[in-house]
Structures are given as C-alpha cells and as structure tokens.
Amino acid sequence: GRSIAKDQAYKAIAIISIAICWIIIVSFYLLITEHTYGFMDVFFETIMAFSNNGGSLGMTTWLTTTGKLLIIITMIAGRIGTLV
C-alpha cells in the first residue's frame, strides 16, 4: 500500500534529465576542443568526471586548458547535482 509521492518522482526525473543533458553537452564541447580523441573516449571521460568515481582513460592530463576547465566544472556539477 506504499507509494512514492509524485513530486519526488518528478524531482528524480528532472535530476536525471539534467545530468544526461549536461553530459551530452560537455561531451560535444570536448569533441570540438579536443581533436585528437574519439567520441567514446571523450564520452567515457565525461561520464567518469560527472560520476566522481575515479575512473579515467588518462587523457585528462593531455587536454587543452578549455577541456580541463570543462572537466573540472563537470566534476563540480556532478557532485552538487545530486544534492539538489
């Protein structure tokens, strides 16, 4: 007889949607700024940065300054995003 409140479900859907949009947008910006890496490498690195789990392909050190800044902002957004 238990149920989840609709506002909680809407909040969860909103957080997931924003996270997916953020990851896609940052991935495409990284694809524009980083010409030496393929889509899967950039996408994996972005997901790992957003999830803050420590996984990496080791390409973060070789990113441009813009790429590093995007990864830093993604790490912060991933950490704060679940607290909203």
Secondary structure, DSSP 8 states (H G I E B T S, - for coil): -----HHHHHHHHHHHHHHHHHHHHHHHHHHHH-SSS-HHHHHHHHHHHHHTS----S-GGGS-HHHHHHHHHHHHHHHHHTT-
